[in-house]
Amino acid sequence: MAEFRIDDLDDVIHGRIRLGVMAYLIGAERAAFKDLAGQLQASDGNLSVHLRKLEDAGYISIEKRFAGRKPLTEAVITEAGRHAFARYLDSISKLLPSQK
């Protein structure tokens, strides 16, 4: 088994809601705020706090625009976010026994 160090886990990603956001965005590229809140079963206020932390780390960007006449807020994964998520998954994989 590869050496595992708990300090290798990215604290920004490791929270349940933030991990959910990153996992969702890695496949979807972007998601509306309301869709993320529904998928993650998070309140608007709770999700806002977690999105801000990811945005402050440079892992996502928040885009605000109008769809028709309705405001639309979307989270978009950044290239830095993709790399951080890959590093996070690599760190987690070190917990798993190697398959031979």
N, CA, C and O atoms as a MOPAC input file, in Angstrom:
PM7 MOZYME 1SCF
protein

 N      0.84200 1    -1.17800 1     0.00000 1
 C      0.00000 1     0.00000 1     0.00000 1
 C      0.88900 1     1.24300 1     0.00000 1
 O      1.86700 1     1.32000 1     0.74400 1
 N      0.54200 1     2.20100 1    -0.83200 1
 C      1.29700 1     3.44800 1    -0.88800 1
 C      1.13500 1     4.19200 1     0.43400 1
 O      0.12900 1     4.04800 1     1.12800 1
 N      2.14100 1     4.98300 1     0.76300 1
 C      2.07700 1     5.73500 1     2.01400 1
 C      0.94000 1     6.74800 1     1.94800 1
 O      0.81000 1     7.50100 1     0.98300 1
 N      0.12600 1     6.74700 1     2.99000 1
 C     -0.97400 1     7.70100 1     3.07000 1
 C     -0.68400 1     8.70800 1     4.16300 1
 O     -0.33900 1     8.35000 1     5.28900 1
 N     -0.83000 1     9.96000 1     3.81400 1
 C     -0.67500 1    11.02800 1     4.79600 1
 C     -1.95100 1    11.85000 1     4.81600 1
 O     -2.37400 1    12.37300 1     3.78500 1
 N     -2.55600 1    11.96400 1     5.96900 1
 C     -3.82100 1    12.67800 1     6.10200 1
 C     -3.68400 1    14.13000 1     5.64400 1
 O     -4.65100 1    14.72000 1     5.16200 1
 N     -2.50200 1    14.70400 1     5.78900 1
 C     -2.29100 1    16.09000 1     5.36900 1
 C     -2.37900 1    16.26900 1     3.85700 1
 O     -2.48700 1    17.39500 1     3.37100 1
 N     -2.33300 1    15.16500 1     3.11100 1
 C     -2.43600 1    15.25300 1     1.65600 1
 C     -3.86400 1    15.52500 1     1.19100 1
 O     -4.07100 1    15.94400 1     0.05200 1
 N     -4.85000 1    15.29100 1     2.05800 1
 C     -6.23400 1    15.55900 1     1.67400 1
 C     -6.47200 1    17.06700 1     1.63000 1
 O     -6.07300 1    17.79300 1     2.54100 1
 N     -7.11000 1    17.52000 1     0.58800 1
 C     -7.42200 1    18.93700 1     0.40800 1
 C     -8.62000 1    19.28400 1     1.28900 1
 O     -9.73400 1    18.83000 1     1.02600 1
 N     -8.40100 1    20.08200 1     2.32600 1
 C     -9.47100 1    20.44500 1     3.24900 1
 C    -10.59000 1    21.23200 1     2.57100 1
 O    -11.73800 1    21.17500 1     3.01000 1
 N    -10.27100 1    21.95700 1     1.52100 1
 C    -11.30500 1    22.72200 1     0.82400 1
 C    -12.30400 1    21.76800 1     0.17700 1
 O    -13.50600 1    22.02800 1     0.21200 1
 N    -11.84400 1    20.69100 1    -0.40100 1
 C    -12.72100 1    19.74300 1    -1.09100 1
 C    -13.35000 1    18.75700 1    -0.12400 1
 O    -14.46900 1    18.30100 1    -0.36100 1
 N    -12.67000 1    18.41700 1     0.94800 1
 C    -13.03800 1    17.26600 1     1.76400 1
 C    -14.40300 1    17.34700 1     2.45900 1
 O    -14.95500 1    16.30300 1     2.80800 1
 N    -14.95700 1    18.51400 1     2.66800 1
 C    -16.28600 1    18.61200 1     3.27400 1
 C    -17.33600 1    17.96200 1     2.38400 1
 O    -17.20800 1    17.97700 1     1.16000 1
 N    -18.37300 1    17.39200 1     2.98900 1
 C    -19.38300 1    16.62800 1     2.24200 1
 C    -20.03900 1    17.43900 1     1.12100 1
 O    -20.14400 1    16.95700 1    -0.00600 1
 N    -20.47300 1    18.64000 1     1.41300 1
 C    -21.14200 1    19.44700 1     0.39000 1
 C    -20.15200 1    19.86100 1    -0.69300 1
 O    -20.47100 1    19.79100 1    -1.88000 1
 N    -18.95400 1    20.29100 1    -0.29700 1
 C    -17.96300 1    20.71600 1    -1.29600 1
 C    -17.50700 1    19.55100 1    -2.15700 1
 O    -17.30700 1    19.70900 1    -3.36200 1
 N    -17.34200 1    18.38800 1    -1.55300 1
 C    -17.00200 1    17.19400 1    -2.33200 1
 C    -18.11700 1    16.88100 1    -3.32300 1
 O    -17.85100 1    16.52900 1    -4.47200 1
 N    -19.36000 1    17.00700 1    -2.87800 1
 C    -20.50000 1    16.77500 1    -3.76500 1
 C    -20.53100 1    17.75100 1    -4.92600 1
 O    -20.80800 1    17.36300 1    -6.06200 1
 N    -20.25000 1    19.00800 1    -4.64800 1
 C    -20.20800 1    20.02500 1    -5.71100 1
 C    -19.13800 1    19.65900 1    -6.73400 1
 O    -19.39300 1    19.66200 1    -7.93800 1
 N    -17.94700 1    19.34700 1    -6.25100 1
 C    -16.84700 1    19.03000 1    -7.15800 1
 C    -17.14400 1    17.76800 1    -7.96700 1
 O    -16.90300 1    17.73300 1    -9.17400 1
 N    -17.66000 1    16.74500 1    -7.31200 1
 C    -17.97500 1    15.49800 1    -8.01600 1
 C    -19.04400 1    15.73600 1    -9.08200 1
 O    -18.96400 1    15.18600 1   -10.18000 1
 N    -20.02900 1    16.54600 1    -8.75900 1
 C    -21.09400 1    16.84400 1    -9.72400 1
 C    -20.53400 1    17.63500 1   -10.91200 1
 O    -20.81500 1    17.32300 1   -12.06900 1
 N    -19.74500 1    18.65500 1   -10.60500 1
 C    -19.22400 1    19.52100 1   -11.66900 1
 C    -18.17200 1    18.85200 1   -12.53400 1
 O    -18.00000 1    19.23600 1   -13.69200 1
 N    -17.47100 1    17.87300 1   -12.01100 1
 C    -16.43500 1    17.22200 1   -12.81200 1
 C    -17.06000 1    16.57200 1   -14.04800 1
 O    -16.42600 1    16.48800 1   -15.09900 1
 N    -18.29500 1    16.11900 1   -13.91500 1
 C    -18.98600 1    15.52600 1   -15.05900 1
 C    -19.86000 1    16.50500 1   -15.81400 1
 O    -19.97900 1    16.42100 1   -17.03600 1
 N    -20.47000 1    17.42800 1   -15.09900 1
 C    -21.44100 1    18.33500 1   -15.72100 1
 C    -20.81400 1    19.62000 1   -16.26200 1
 O    -21.41500 1    20.29900 1   -17.09400 1
 N    -19.59900 1    19.96100 1   -15.79200 1
 C    -18.90100 1    21.19100 1   -16.16100 1
 C    -19.50800 1    22.43800 1   -15.48800 1
 O    -18.77700 1    23.28700 1   -14.97700 1
 N    -20.83800 1    22.54100 1   -15.49400 1
 C    -21.52100 1    23.68700 1   -14.89300 1
 C    -22.87500 1    23.22400 1   -14.38300 1
 O    -23.44800 1    22.25600 1   -14.88200 1
 N    -23.37400 1    23.93300 1   -13.38200 1
 C    -24.67700 1    23.57000 1   -12.82700 1
 C    -25.33700 1    24.80200 1   -12.23500 1
 O    -24.68100 1    25.65200 1   -11.63300 1
 N    -26.64100 1    24.88000 1   -12.41800 1
 C    -27.41900 1    25.95100 1   -11.81900 1
 C    -27.45300 1    25.76700 1   -10.31000 1
 O    -27.47500 1    24.64300 1    -9.80800 1
 N    -27.45700 1    26.87700 1    -9.59900 1
 C    -27.47400 1    26.86300 1    -8.13900 1
 C    -28.61300 1    25.98400 1    -7.62600 1
 O    -28.39400 1    25.14700 1    -6.75000 1
 N    -29.79800 1    26.15600 1    -8.14600 1
 C    -30.96400 1    25.39700 1    -7.67300 1
 C    -30.79400 1    23.90300 1    -7.93500 1
 O    -31.21400 1    23.08600 1    -7.11600 1
 N    -30.19500 1    23.53500 1    -9.04500 1
 C    -29.94700 1    22.11900 1    -9.33500 1
 C    -28.96600 1    21.51800 1    -8.33800 1
 O    -29.16700 1    20.40300 1    -7.85500 1
 N    -27.90500 1    22.25900 1    -8.03200 1
 C    -26.93600 1    21.77400 1    -7.04700 1
 C    -27.59000 1    21.62400 1    -5.67300 1
 O    -27.38400 1    20.62200 1    -4.98900 1
 N    -28.36600 1    22.60800 1    -5.27900 1
 C    -29.03000 1    22.54900 1    -3.97400 1
 C    -29.92300 1    21.31600 1    -3.89300 1
 O    -29.94800 1    20.63600 1    -2.86700 1
 N    -30.64500 1    21.02800 1    -4.95100 1
 C    -31.51800 1    19.85700 1    -4.97100 1
 C    -30.73500 1    18.55000 1    -4.95800 1
 O    -31.06300 1    17.63700 1    -4.20200 1
 N    -29.72200 1    18.45800 1    -5.77400 1
 C    -28.92200 1    17.23600 1    -5.85800 1
 C    -28.20700 1    16.93300 1    -4.54300 1
 O    -28.08100 1    15.77400 1    -4.14700 1
 N    -27.74400 1    17.98000 1    -3.87600 1
 C    -26.94700 1    17.79900 1    -2.66100 1
 C    -27.78900 1    17.88900 1    -1.39400 1
 O    -27.27900 1    17.73300 1    -0.28400 1
 N    -29.07500 1    18.14000 1    -1.57100 1
 C    -29.99600 1    18.28300 1    -0.43700 1
 C    -29.46100 1    19.30500 1     0.55900 1
 O    -29.40800 1    19.05400 1     1.76300 1
 N    -29.07000 1    20.45000 1     0.03800 1
 C    -28.49600 1    21.52500 1     0.84600 1
 C    -29.41200 1    22.73700 1     0.79600 1
 O    -30.04600 1    23.00900 1    -0.22400 1
 N    -29.47300 1    23.45600 1     1.90100 1
 C    -30.23500 1    24.70400 1     1.90700 1
 C    -29.48100 1    25.73600 1     1.07000 1
 O    -28.27800 1    25.60100 1     0.84600 1
 N    -30.17900 1    26.74800 1     0.61900 1
 C    -29.54100 1    27.78800 1    -0.18600 1
 C    -28.39700 1    28.45200 1     0.57600 1
 O    -27.32200 1    28.67400 1     0.01800 1
 N    -28.62800 1    28.76800 1     1.85000 1
 C    -27.59700 1    29.42200 1     2.64600 1
 C    -26.37200 1    28.54800 1     2.83800 1
 O    -25.24000 1    29.01700 1     2.71400 1
 N    -26.59700 1    27.27500 1     3.14200 1
 C    -25.48900 1    26.34300 1     3.34400 1
 C    -24.69300 1    26.17400 1     2.05500 1
 O    -23.46300 1    26.21700 1     2.07100 1
 N    -25.39300 1    25.98200 1     0.94500 1
 C    -24.70600 1    25.81400 1    -0.33700 1
 C    -23.91100 1    27.06400 1    -0.69400 1
 O    -22.79100 1    26.96400 1    -1.19700 1
 N    -24.47800 1    28.23500 1    -0.44000 1
 C    -23.77600 1    29.49100 1    -0.75000 1
 C    -22.43400 1    29.57600 1    -0.03900 1
 O    -21.43800 1    29.98800 1    -0.63400 1
 N    -22.40400 1    29.18800 1     1.23100 1
 C    -21.16600 1    29.22800 1     2.00900 1
 C    -20.12200 1    28.29200 1     1.39600 1
 O    -18.95400 1    28.65800 1     1.27100 1
 N    -20.54500 1    27.09400 1     1.01800 1
 C    -19.60800 1    26.11900 1     0.44900 1
 C    -19.13600 1    26.54100 1    -0.94600 1
 O    -17.96800 1    26.34800 1    -1.28500 1
 N    -20.01300 1    27.10100 1    -1.74000 1
 C    -19.60800 1    27.57700 1    -3.06300 1
 C    -18.59500 1    28.71000 1    -2.93500 1
 O    -17.64400 1    28.79100 1    -3.71200 1
 N    -18.79900 1    29.57400 1    -1.96100 1
 C    -17.85900 1    30.68600 1    -1.75500 1
 C    -16.47100 1    30.15400 1    -1.40500 1
 O    -15.46600 1    30.66800 1    -1.89700 1
 N    -16.41500 1    29.13600 1    -0.56500 1
 C    -15.11600 1    28.56000 1    -0.18000 1
 C    -14.41700 1    27.95500 1    -1.39800 1
 O    -13.21100 1    28.12900 1    -1.56900 1
 N    -15.16400 1    27.24800 1    -2.24200 1
 C    -14.58800 1    26.67700 1    -3.46400 1
 C    -14.16000 1    27.78000 1    -4.43700 1
 O    -13.12600 1    27.67300 1    -5.09500 1
 N    -14.95900 1    28.82600 1    -4.51600 1
 C    -14.62900 1    29.94400 1    -5.39800 1
 C    -13.38300 1    30.67300 1    -4.89400 1
 O    -12.51000 1    31.02400 1    -5.68800 1
 N    -13.29500 1    30.90100 1    -3.58700 1
 C    -12.12300 1    31.56800 1    -3.01800 1
 C    -10.84100 1    30.77400 1    -3.26500 1
 O     -9.76500 1    31.35600 1    -3.40400 1
 N    -10.95400 1    29.44600 1    -3.31800 1
 C     -9.79700 1    28.58900 1    -3.60400 1
 C     -9.47000 1    28.54800 1    -5.09400 1
 O     -8.42300 1    28.02700 1    -5.47900 1
 N    -10.34500 1    29.08700 1    -5.93400 1
 C    -10.12400 1    29.07500 1    -7.37900 1
 C    -10.57200 1    27.78900 1    -8.05000 1
 O    -10.23500 1    27.55200 1    -9.21000 1
 N    -11.33200 1    26.94500 1    -7.33800 1
 C    -11.75100 1    25.65600 1    -7.87800 1
 C    -13.00800 1    25.75300 1    -8.73700 1
 O    -13.23300 1    24.92400 1    -9.61800 1
 N    -13.82100 1    26.76700 1    -8.47500 1
 C    -15.00600 1    27.00600 1    -9.29500 1
 C    -15.12000 1    28.50300 1    -9.55200 1
 O    -14.49400 1    29.31300 1    -8.86900 1
 N    -15.91000 1    28.85000 1   -10.52400 1
 C    -16.28900 1    30.25000 1   -10.70900 1
 C    -17.81000 1    30.31000 1   -10.65300 1
 O    -18.49300 1    29.34500 1   -10.99600 1
 N    -18.32300 1    31.43000 1   -10.22800 1
 C    -19.75900 1    31.64400 1   -10.15700 1
 C    -20.12300 1    32.63100 1   -11.26200 1
 O    -19.56600 1    33.72600 1   -11.34200 1
 N    -21.05300 1    32.23200 1   -12.10000 1
 C    -21.50100 1    33.09000 1   -13.19200 1
 C    -22.96400 1    33.43900 1   -12.97700 1
 O    -23.79300 1    32.57000 1   -12.70900 1
 N    -23.26800 1    34.72500 1   -13.09900 1
 C    -24.63900 1    35.19400 1   -12.93800 1
 C    -25.07400 1    35.81200 1   -14.26200 1
 O    -24.36400 1    36.61900 1   -14.86100 1
 N    -26.25200 1    35.41000 1   -14.69300 1
 C    -26.78900 1    35.92800 1   -15.95100 1
 C    -28.30300 1    35.81300 1   -15.90400 1
 O    -28.87300 1    35.37600 1   -14.90400 1
 N    -28.93300 1    36.19900 1   -16.96500 1
 C    -30.37000 1    36.04800 1   -17.07100 1
 C    -30.69400 1    34.99200 1   -18.11400 1
 O    -30.07700 1    34.94900 1   -19.17900 1
 N    -31.65600 1    34.14700 1   -17.80700 1
 C    -32.21300 1    33.18600 1   -18.76100 1
 C    -33.62200 1    33.68900 1   -19.01500 1
 O    -34.52400 1    33.50900 1   -18.19800 1
 N    -33.79000 1    34.32600 1   -20.17300 1
 C    -35.04800 1    35.03100 1   -20.39200 1
 C    -35.05900 1    36.22000 1   -19.44200 1
 O    -34.15500 1    37.05600 1   -19.47500 1
 N    -36.06700 1    36.29500 1   -18.60700 1
 C    -36.13800 1    37.38900 1   -17.63500 1
 C    -35.79400 1    36.94000 1   -16.22100 1
 O    -35.88300 1    37.72400 1   -15.27600 1
 N    -35.40400 1    35.68700 1   -16.07700 1
 C    -35.11100 1    35.15400 1   -14.74800 1
 C    -33.61300 1    35.12500 1   -14.49800 1
 O    -32.84000 1    34.73300 1   -15.37200 1
 N    -33.20100 1    35.54100 1   -13.30100 1
 C    -31.76900 1    35.45100 1   -12.96800 1
 C    -31.35100 1    33.99100 1   -12.82100 1
 O    -32.10400 1    33.16100 1   -12.31100 1
 N    -30.15600 1    33.70100 1   -13.27200 1
 C    -29.61500 1    32.34300 1   -13.20300 1
 C    -28.18800 1    32.42000 1   -12.66600 1
 O    -27.33800 1    33.11400 1   -13.22300 1
 N    -27.94300 1    31.70300 1   -11.58800 1
 C    -26.60500 1    31.60800 1   -11.00700 1
 C    -26.08800 1    30.20800 1   -11.25500 1
 O    -26.74900 1    29.22400 1   -10.92300 1
 N    -24.89500 1    30.11900 1   -11.84500 1
 C    -24.30700 1    28.81900 1   -12.14900 1
 C    -22.91200 1    28.71100 1   -11.56000 1
 O    -22.16500 1    29.68700 1   -11.50100 1
 N    -22.57800 1    27.50500 1   -11.12600 1
 C    -21.21700 1    27.18000 1   -10.69600 1
 C    -20.54200 1    26.45900 1   -11.85100 1
 O    -21.12900 1    25.57600 1   -12.47700 1
 N    -19.30200 1    26.84500 1   -12.12500 1
 C    -18.53200 1    26.26800 1   -13.23200 1
 C    -17.18100 1    25.82700 1   -12.68700 1
 O    -16.49100 1    26.60500 1   -12.02700 1
 N    -16.80200 1    24.58800 1   -12.96000 1
 C    -15.50400 1    24.10400 1   -12.48400 1
 C    -14.39600 1    24.74900 1   -13.30700 1
 O    -14.52400 1    24.91100 1   -14.52100 1
 N    -13.30900 1    25.11400 1   -12.63500 1
 C    -12.16100 1    25.72300 1   -13.31400 1
 C    -11.10600 1    24.64800 1   -13.58800 1
 O    -11.19900 1    23.52200 1   -13.09800 1
 N    -10.11600 1    25.02000 1   -14.37200 1
 C     -9.01100 1    24.09100 1   -14.63500 1
 C     -8.27700 1    23.76500 1   -13.33400 1
 O     -7.89200 1    22.61800 1   -13.10500 1
 N     -8.08600 1    24.77100 1   -12.48600 1
 C     -7.45100 1    24.52800 1   -11.18500 1
 C     -8.30400 1    23.56900 1   -10.35300 1
 O     -7.77200 1    22.72900 1    -9.62600 1
 N     -9.61600 1    23.69600 1   -10.46000 1
 C    -10.51400 1    22.79800 1    -9.74500 1
 C    -10.40800 1    21.36700 1   -10.24100 1
 O    -10.45000 1    20.42300 1    -9.45300 1
 N    -10.27200 1    21.21300 1   -11.53900 1
 C    -10.09600 1    19.86500 1   -12.10800 1
 C     -8.82400 1    19.21100 1   -11.57200 1
 O     -8.82900 1    18.04000 1   -11.19300 1
 N     -7.74100 1    19.97600 1   -11.54500 1
 C     -6.47300 1    19.44100 1   -11.05400 1
 C     -6.55100 1    19.13000 1    -9.55700 1
 O     -6.05400 1    18.09900 1    -9.10600 1
 N     -7.17300 1    20.01900 1    -8.80100 1
 C     -7.30100 1    19.80200 1    -7.35600 1
 C     -8.13700 1    18.55200 1    -7.07100 1
 O     -7.82200 1    17.78800 1    -6.15900 1
 N     -9.19100 1    18.34600 1    -7.84400 1
 C    -10.04400 1    17.18000 1    -7.64500 1
 C     -9.27900 1    15.90500 1    -7.99300 1
 O     -9.40500 1    14.89600 1    -7.30000 1
 N     -8.49300 1    15.94800 1    -9.05500 1
 C     -7.67700 1    14.78300 1    -9.43200 1
 C     -6.67300 1    14.45500 1    -8.32800 1
 O     -6.47300 1    13.28600 1    -8.00000 1
 N     -6.04100 1    15.47900 1    -7.75300 1
 C     -5.10300 1    15.25800 1    -6.64400 1
 C     -5.82700 1    14.69000 1    -5.42400 1
 O     -5.30800 1    13.81400 1    -4.73300 1
 N     -7.01800 1    15.19500 1    -5.17300 1
 C     -7.80800 1    14.71000 1    -4.04600 1
 C     -8.12800 1    13.22100 1    -4.23000 1
 O     -7.96100 1    12.42900 1    -3.30300 1
 N     -8.58400 1    12.84900 1    -5.41600 1
 C     -8.90500 1    11.44400 1    -5.68600 1
 C     -7.66300 1    10.56800 1    -5.57700 1
 O     -7.73800 1     9.43400 1    -5.10400 1
 N     -6.53600 1    11.08700 1    -6.00900 1
 C     -5.28700 1    10.33900 1    -5.88300 1
 C     -4.95900 1    10.09700 1    -4.40900 1
 O     -4.55800 1     8.99700 1    -4.03000 1
 N     -5.12700 1    11.11300 1    -3.59500 1
 C     -4.87100 1    10.96700 1    -2.15200 1
 C     -5.81700 1     9.93500 1    -1.52300 1
 O     -5.39700 1     9.11600 1    -0.70600 1
 N     -7.08200 1     9.98300 1    -1.90500 1
 C     -8.06600 1     9.03500 1    -1.38500 1
 C     -7.72200 1     7.62800 1    -1.83900 1
 O     -7.86100 1     6.67300 1    -1.07400 1
 N     -7.27200 1     7.49600 1    -3.08100 1
 C     -6.97800 1     6.13700 1    -3.60800 1
 C     -5.86100 1     5.47100 1    -2.84000 1
 O     -5.76200 1     4.24400 1    -2.83600 1
 N     -5.01900 1     6.25000 1    -2.19000 1
 C     -3.93400 1     5.66700 1    -1.40300 1
 C     -4.45500 1     4.94100 1    -0.15500 1
 O     -3.72700 1     4.18200 1     0.48300 1
 N     -5.70200 1     5.18400 1     0.17400 1
 C     -6.33400 1     4.48000 1     1.29600 1
 C     -6.75400 1     3.06100 1     0.90400 1
 O     -6.88300 1     2.18700 1     1.76200 1
 N     -6.96200 1     2.84300 1    -0.37100 1
 C     -7.45800 1     1.56700 1    -0.85900 1
 C     -6.32500 1     0.57400 1    -1.06000 1
 O     -5.23600 1     0.95400 1    -1.49300 1
 N     -6.57100 1    -0.69400 1    -0.75000 1
 C     -5.51800 1    -1.67600 1    -1.02500 1
 C     -5.29500 1    -1.80600 1    -2.52900 1
 O     -6.23700 1    -1.71400 1    -3.31500 1
 N     -4.06200 1    -2.01700 1    -2.91200 1
 C     -3.76900 1    -2.15700 1    -4.33000 1
 C     -4.33700 1    -3.47800 1    -4.83500 1
 O     -4.32700 1    -4.49200 1    -4.13600 1
 N     -4.83000 1    -3.43700 1    -6.06300 1
 C     -5.41200 1    -4.64100 1    -6.66100 1
 C     -4.37400 1    -5.28000 1    -7.56400 1
 O     -3.82100 1    -4.63400 1    -8.45400 1
 N     -4.12200 1    -6.53900 1    -7.32700 1
 C     -3.10900 1    -7.23200 1    -8.13500 1
 C     -3.73800 1    -8.39500 1    -8.84800 1
 O     -3.05700 1    -9.11100 1    -9.58100 1

